Amino acid sequence: MRAHSAFRFLAPGVAALLLALAAGCSTTQPPAEDDDAATGTAAPAPEPVPMPAPDPEPAAHAELPDLPPATVGCDPAPVVEGMLGQPADAALQSRARVAAGAGTLRVIRTGTAVTDDYRPGRLNLQVDAGDLLSGAYCG
């Protein structure tokens, strides 16, 4: 059997398979499982499910709890004025954080890469190669 001329660019087996598939296709659909084969009528469609009614009023904002302030104040002036040049040990770091009123502390040693994020309640201590406090700033 020779394949149709539109399929001559395909391998003979592929062209024959495509022609067989095309011949077997039809526009009629098989009956659904619940169709009545004797009368040829389809079963009725199911009833739609109703959606639940929305809440009459959303909750009032007054019911939300009080939240703490978003930031803690930070002032590096007491640290810069009284602690520069001192060894940056754990005790100095703790005193510096308390003196500045900072919520968090970050120690930045010379040559250390740091992120550029700004946090107003964070005290940044700059420490030189000799492990001495060389600067302080908030952010």
N, C-alpha and C positions, 0 to 999 in steps of 0.2 A: 504494500500500500504506500502510496506517495503522499507526503505531507502537503498541506495547503501552501500556496506560494508565499503567503505572508510569514510563514514560519521557516522558510528555507535557510535563514541564517543560523537557526538552532540545530543542535545535533538531532539526528532522526528520532532517537528514543524520546528526547525531551519534547519535540514537536508532536509526536504521537500522543504523549501523555497529556499535553495541553489541549489537544483536540478532543481527547476522551473526556477530560474534565469539563470542557465547554459544552459538550453534547449532553453530559449528565446533569448539568445545572438546569433548574427550572425556576419559574417565578412563583410557583405555589409553595406554601409553607406547610410543613407537617402539622397535623391536628394537635392541639394542646392536650395534655393529659385529661383535663376535665371537660373536653368537648363531648357532646353527645353524637356519637358516630352514626346513629340511626337517623337522626333528623338533620345533622349537619349544622346545628346551631352551637354557638359558643356559650360557655357558662357566664353568668353576669359578673361584672367587675366587683371587687371587694369594696366595701364602704370605706371612705376616707377616715383616718383617725383624727379626731379633733385635737388641736393644739391646746396646751394648758393656758389658762388666762394669766396675763402678767400681774405682778404684785401691784396692788393699788397705789402705794407710795414707796419710794426707796427710803432706806434708813436715813434718819436725820444726821447731819454732820456733828451735832452736839454730842452724839454717843461715842465719838472717837476719843481715845485716850490722849492726854497731854503728852507731847513729845519733848525730849530734852533739846536744848539749843544745838544747832547744827555744828557749831565750831566752838573751840575753846580759845580764849585770848592768848596771845603770845607777844612778849616784848623782850627782844634780845639785849636791850640796853644794860640791865644789871649784869648780864654775863660778860658783855664786851668790856664794861667798866672795871669789873673786879676780878675776872678770872683769866684773861689772856696771858699766855706765857706759862701757865701752870701745866703740870702733867695731866693728861686727859684720861685719868683712871676712872674706874666705875663710880667712886665717891664723887669726883668732880662732875661727872656726867649727871648724876642724880641731883646734886645741888644746882647745877645749871638749869635743868628742866624745871625744878621747883621755882627757882628765882625768876625764870622767864614766864612762868604760869602756863607752860605748854602741856598739852595732853600727851604728846608723843615726842620721841627724840630720835634723831638720825645722826650717826657719826660718819663724817666724810673724811677719809684719809687722803693724803696727797696722791694723785694718780688714779684714784678710784672712780669708776664710772657710776653715775647716779641717774635716776629717772628724772624727768622734767615736770612731774606732776606737782601741782601747788596745793598744799594743805595748810591753811592758816593756823591751825593749832599745833603744828609740828616745829620743834626747834632743831635746826641743823647746826651741828658743831663741826667746824673745819679743824682738822688735826694735821700738823706738819710731819715731816719724816722723822723728827726727833720725838714724836709722840707728845708734843706740846700743843695746847689749844691756841690756834692762830686766828680764829674768827667764829662768828655766830650770826645766824639770821633765821628768820621764821619763814615758813612756807613749804 
